[in-house]
């Protein structure tokens, strides 16, 4: 049975905590320091360079967002606690920021594709975005979809979104590891690996032409899983019905 989840709108806020490498100025070589938590936040349609909405479907709460939407660059990052100095990499993390909505409902579509929802969560208006982190992207962005517009989120939608999340994380991790073996020295390799993993934190949909293939894969998984689940439920219902309505059983008092 589908679970109602809030359909996300362009002004819905995302707030989270991302972890990134820091780099302190020093002579002769800058000093890397451990992963620092950074407070991040913004709205899903952060700017014209990021976010995928459906402007032809406009509600009182805002434009409907599509599955796979990514806030993109320039999401503010504030280190926690604030440092006595600014990391040399701070502008890089802001420039390469990402916050992607992996979950949607395949059966509720706009002209541009399936709608994005605040899943997966038993609280229908609370979602999890895949944010840029190190060494891999993680679902550390909390999205608040506080509105009265809901769509039926199925187990197929859950499995499809979870699988795509794992693919995005895996690709970013592997290529980030490969990029950290370039003979640039310890500091250089750490910085390059961190930058590449953040670029790829945008997910495979950042590659031109991949977004449509990603959506097609999620639609296929969602449809197939839901079909199998419905078949199982139907068989169980038929078995129960046959048991209680067996014509060979005399039910007269």
TIROPA-775787 format. One record per residue (C-alpha): residue in one letter; x, y, z negated. Coordinates in steps of 0.1 Angstrom, whole numbers, plus 5000, padded with zeros to 4 digits. Example, Ala and Ser with C-alpha at 12.3 -4.5 7.8 and 13.67 -1.06 7.14 Angstrom:
+---+------+------+------+
! r !    X !    Y !    Z !
+---+------+------+------+
! A ! 5123 ! 4955 ! 4922 !
! S ! 5137 ! 4989 ! 4929 !
+---+------+------+------+
***
This chain:
+---+------+------+------+
! r !    X !    Y !    Z !
+---+------+------+------+
! X ! 5000 ! 5000 ! 5000 !
! X ! 5015 ! 5034 ! 5010 !
! X ! 5026 ! 5057 ! 4982 !
! X ! 5018 ! 5094 ! 4987 !
! X ! 5049 ! 5116 ! 4990 !
! X ! 5050 ! 5153 ! 4995 !
! X ! 5058 ! 5164 ! 5031 !
! X ! 5087 ! 5188 ! 5029 !
! X ! 5085 ! 5224 ! 5041 !
! X ! 5112 ! 5248 ! 5053 !
! X ! 5113 ! 5269 ! 5021 !
! X ! 5114 ! 5239 ! 4997 !
! X ! 5144 ! 5242 ! 4974 !
! X ! 5174 ! 5219 ! 4970 !
! X ! 5196 ! 5220 ! 4939 !
! X ! 5223 ! 5196 ! 4931 !
! X ! 5259 ! 5189 ! 4918 !
! X ! 5285 ! 5179 ! 4944 !
! X ! 5321 ! 5168 ! 4937 !
! X ! 5350 ! 5181 ! 4957 !
! X ! 5388 ! 5183 ! 4956 !
! X ! 5404 ! 5215 ! 4944 !
! X ! 5436 ! 5231 ! 4955 !
! X ! 5455 ! 5256 ! 4933 !
! X ! 5479 ! 5281 ! 4948 !
! X ! 5515 ! 5273 ! 4939 !
! X ! 5550 ! 5277 ! 4954 !
! X ! 5563 ! 5259 ! 4973 !
! X ! 5534 ! 5235 ! 4976 !
! X ! 5498 ! 5240 ! 4965 !
! X ! 5487 ! 5216 ! 4937 !
! X ! 5456 ! 5194 ! 4942 !
! X ! 5435 ! 5188 ! 4911 !
! X ! 5408 ! 5163 ! 4903 !
! X ! 5373 ! 5163 ! 4917 !
! X ! 5354 ! 5192 ! 4903 !
! X ! 5316 ! 5194 ! 4900 !
! X ! 5301 ! 5222 ! 4920 !
! X ! 5266 ! 5236 ! 4915 !
! X ! 5249 ! 5238 ! 4950 !
! X ! 5215 ! 5250 ! 4961 !
! X ! 5194 ! 5266 ! 4988 !
! X ! 5162 ! 5261 ! 5008 !
! X ! 5159 ! 5233 ! 5034 !
! X ! 5158 ! 5258 ! 5063 !
! X ! 5190 ! 5275 ! 5051 !
! X ! 5197 ! 5293 ! 5083 !
! X ! 5193 ! 5291 ! 5121 !
! X ! 5224 ! 5269 ! 5122 !
! X ! 5208 ! 5241 ! 5101 !
! X ! 5175 ! 5224 ! 5093 !
! X ! 5151 ! 5208 ! 5117 !
! X ! 5115 ! 5219 ! 5114 !
! X ! 5084 ! 5217 ! 5135 !
! X ! 5072 ! 5252 ! 5141 !
! X ! 5041 ! 5240 ! 5159 !
! X ! 5029 ! 5225 ! 5126 !
! X ! 5026 ! 5254 ! 5102 !
! X ! 5009 ! 5252 ! 5068 !
! X ! 5002 ! 5275 ! 5040 !
! X ! 5033 ! 5261 ! 5023 !
! X ! 5056 ! 5266 ! 5053 !
! X ! 5068 ! 5248 ! 5085 !
! X ! 5069 ! 5210 ! 5083 !
! X ! 5104 ! 5196 ! 5082 !
! X ! 5114 ! 5165 ! 5102 !
! X ! 5131 ! 5134 ! 5090 !
! X ! 5169 ! 5137 ! 5092 !
! X ! 5169 ! 5175 ! 5087 !
! X ! 5202 ! 5188 ! 5074 !
! X ! 5207 ! 5222 ! 5057 !
! X ! 5241 ! 5224 ! 5073 !
! X ! 5268 ! 5250 ! 5067 !
! X ! 5272 ! 5278 ! 5041 !
! X ! 5254 ! 5262 ! 5012 !
! X ! 5268 ! 5280 ! 4981 !
! X ! 5292 ! 5260 ! 4959 !
! X ! 5300 ! 5272 ! 4924 !
! X ! 5325 ! 5252 ! 4904 !
! X ! 5315 ! 5240 ! 4870 !
! X ! 5327 ! 5254 ! 4847 !
! X ! 5339 ! 5284 ! 4867 !
! X ! 5376 ! 5283 ! 4871 !
! X ! 5400 ! 5311 ! 4861 !
! X ! 5411 ! 5310 ! 4897 !
! X ! 5394 ! 5303 ! 4931 !
! X ! 5404 ! 5270 ! 4947 !
! X ! 5420 ! 5275 ! 4981 !
! X ! 5395 ! 5249 ! 4995 !
! X ! 5364 ! 5267 ! 4982 !
! X ! 5356 ! 5284 ! 5015 !
! X ! 5361 ! 5251 ! 5033 !
! X ! 5335 ! 5233 ! 5013 !
! X ! 5310 ! 5261 ! 5018 !
! X ! 5317 ! 5261 ! 5055 !
! X ! 5314 ! 5223 ! 5058 !
! X ! 5285 ! 5218 ! 5035 !
! X ! 5257 ! 5194 ! 5042 !
! X ! 5225 ! 5182 ! 5026 !
! X ! 5205 ! 5157 ! 5046 !
! X ! 5170 ! 5144 ! 5041 !
! X ! 5171 ! 5107 ! 5050 !
! X ! 5136 ! 5097 ! 5042 !
! X ! 5104 ! 5102 ! 5062 !
! X ! 5071 ! 5086 ! 5072 !
! X ! 5073 ! 5069 ! 5107 !
! X ! 5035 ! 5068 ! 5110 !
! X ! 5030 ! 5106 ! 5105 !
! X ! 5046 ! 5124 ! 5135 !
! X ! 5050 ! 5158 ! 5150 !
! X ! 5061 ! 5167 ! 5185 !
! X ! 5097 ! 5165 ! 5173 !
! X ! 5094 ! 5133 ! 5154 !
! X ! 5084 ! 5118 ! 5120 !
! X ! 5079 ! 5142 ! 5090 !
! X ! 5104 ! 5144 ! 5062 !
! X ! 5091 ! 5135 ! 5027 !
! X ! 5103 ! 5139 ! 4991 !
! X ! 5112 ! 5102 ! 4987 !
! X ! 5120 ! 5077 ! 4974 !
! X ! 5106 ! 5086 ! 4940 !
! X ! 5076 ! 5077 ! 4919 !
! X ! 5072 ! 5114 ! 4914 !
! X ! 5057 ! 5124 ! 4947 !
! X ! 5072 ! 5159 ! 4949 !
! X ! 5107 ! 5150 ! 4939 !
! X ! 5132 ! 5139 ! 4966 !
! X ! 5169 ! 5131 ! 4969 !
! X ! 5191 ! 5146 ! 4996 !
! X ! 5224 ! 5131 ! 5008 !
! X ! 5249 ! 5158 ! 4999 !
! X ! 5285 ! 5163 ! 5008 !
! X ! 5307 ! 5147 ! 4981 !
! X ! 5340 ! 5130 ! 4978 !
! X ! 5352 ! 5104 ! 4986 !
! X ! 5317 ! 5097 ! 5001 !
! X ! 5285 ! 5116 ! 5005 !
! X ! 5260 ! 5108 ! 4977 !
! X ! 5223 ! 5116 ! 4971 !
! X ! 5231 ! 5143 ! 4945 !
! X ! 5207 ! 5169 ! 4959 !
! X ! 5173 ! 5172 ! 4943 !
! X ! 5146 ! 5185 ! 4965 !
! X ! 5113 ! 5200 ! 4951 !
! X ! 5085 ! 5195 ! 4975 !
! X ! 5058 ! 5212 ! 4954 !
! X ! 5027 ! 5214 ! 4977 !
! X ! 4994 ! 5197 ! 4984 !
! X ! 5004 ! 5180 ! 5017 !
! X ! 5011 ! 5143 ! 5013 !
! X ! 5019 ! 5114 ! 5036 !
! X ! 5018 ! 5076 ! 5030 !
! X ! 5053 ! 5063 ! 5023 !
! X ! 5056 ! 5026 ! 5029 !
! X ! 5082 ! 4999 ! 5020 !
! X ! 5093 ! 5000 ! 5057 !
! X ! 5100 ! 5037 ! 5054 !
! X ! 5120 ! 5031 ! 5022 !
! X ! 5141 ! 5003 ! 5038 !
! X ! 5147 ! 5023 ! 5069 !
! X ! 5158 ! 5054 ! 5050 !
! X ! 5180 ! 5035 ! 5026 !
! X ! 5197 ! 5017 ! 5055 !
! X ! 5204 ! 5050 ! 5073 !
! X ! 5218 ! 5065 ! 5041 !
! X ! 5242 ! 5035 ! 5038 !
! X ! 5253 ! 5039 ! 5074 !
! X ! 5260 ! 5076 ! 5070 !
! X ! 5279 ! 5070 ! 5038 !
! X ! 5299 ! 5041 ! 5052 !
! X ! 5310 ! 5059 ! 5084 !
! X ! 5321 ! 5090 ! 5065 !
! X ! 5341 ! 5069 ! 5040 !
! X ! 5359 ! 5048 ! 5066 !
! X ! 5369 ! 5077 ! 5089 !
! X ! 5379 ! 5098 ! 5059 !
! X ! 5403 ! 5070 ! 5048 !
! X ! 5418 ! 5067 ! 5083 !
! X ! 5423 ! 5105 ! 5085 !
! X ! 5443 ! 5104 ! 5052 !
! X ! 5471 ! 5085 ! 5068 !
! X ! 5486 ! 5111 ! 5091 !
! X ! 5521 ! 5115 ! 5077 !
! X ! 5513 ! 5149 ! 5063 !
! X ! 5526 ! 5143 ! 5028 !
! X ! 5506 ! 5136 ! 4997 !
! X ! 5489 ! 5170 ! 4995 !
! X ! 5483 ! 5173 ! 5032 !
! X ! 5468 ! 5139 ! 5035 !
! X ! 5445 ! 5144 ! 5006 !
! X ! 5433 ! 5178 ! 5020 !
! X ! 5428 ! 5163 ! 5055 !
! X ! 5409 ! 5133 ! 5042 !
! X ! 5387 ! 5155 ! 5021 !
! X ! 5379 ! 5178 ! 5050 !
! X ! 5371 ! 5150 ! 5073 !
! X ! 5349 ! 5132 ! 5048 !
! X ! 5329 ! 5164 ! 5043 !
! X ! 5325 ! 5170 ! 5081 !
! X ! 5312 ! 5134 ! 5084 !
! X ! 5290 ! 5140 ! 5053 !
! X ! 5267 ! 5155 ! 5078 !
! X ! 5260 ! 5119 ! 5089 !
! X ! 5260 ! 5103 ! 5123 !
! X ! 5233 ! 5126 ! 5134 !
! X ! 5259 ! 5154 ! 5136 !
! X ! 5272 ! 5137 ! 5168 !
! X ! 5253 ! 5151 ! 5199 !
! X ! 5227 ! 5127 ! 5212 !
! X ! 5228 ! 5104 ! 5181 !
! X ! 5198 ! 5120 ! 5163 !
! X ! 5173 ! 5105 ! 5187 !
! X ! 5189 ! 5070 ! 5184 !
! X ! 5189 ! 5073 ! 5146 !
! X ! 5152 ! 5081 ! 5146 !
! X ! 5144 ! 5053 ! 5170 !
! X ! 5163 ! 5028 ! 5147 !
! X ! 5145 ! 5040 ! 5116 !
! X ! 5111 ! 5038 ! 5134 !
! X ! 5119 ! 5003 ! 5145 !
! X ! 5129 ! 4991 ! 5111 !
! X ! 5099 ! 5008 ! 5094 !
! X ! 5074 ! 4993 ! 5119 !
! X ! 5088 ! 4958 ! 5117 !
! X ! 5090 ! 4957 ! 5080 !
! X ! 5055 ! 4971 ! 5075 !
! X ! 5041 ! 4946 ! 5100 !
! X ! 5057 ! 4917 ! 5081 !
! X ! 5045 ! 4930 ! 5048 !
! X ! 5010 ! 4934 ! 5061 !
! X ! 5010 ! 4899 ! 5075 !
! X ! 5021 ! 4885 ! 5041 !
! X ! 4993 ! 4905 ! 5024 !
! X ! 4968 ! 4893 ! 5049 !
! X ! 4978 ! 4856 ! 5044 !
! X ! 4975 ! 4860 ! 5007 !
! X ! 4941 ! 4876 ! 5009 !
! X ! 4929 ! 4848 ! 5033 !
! X ! 4942 ! 4821 ! 5009 !
! X ! 4924 ! 4837 ! 4980 !
! X ! 4892 ! 4841 ! 5001 !
! X ! 4894 ! 4805 ! 5013 !
! X ! 4899 ! 4792 ! 4977 !
! X ! 4868 ! 4810 ! 4963 !
! X ! 4847 ! 4804 ! 4994 !
! X ! 4855 ! 4768 ! 5002 !
! X ! 4822 ! 4754 ! 5018 !
! X ! 4832 ! 4720 ! 5004 !
! X ! 4829 ! 4732 ! 4968 !
! X ! 4793 ! 4732 ! 4954 !
! X ! 4790 ! 4765 ! 4935 !
! X ! 4754 ! 4761 ! 4924 !
! X ! 4749 ! 4761 ! 4886 !
+---+------+------+------+
***
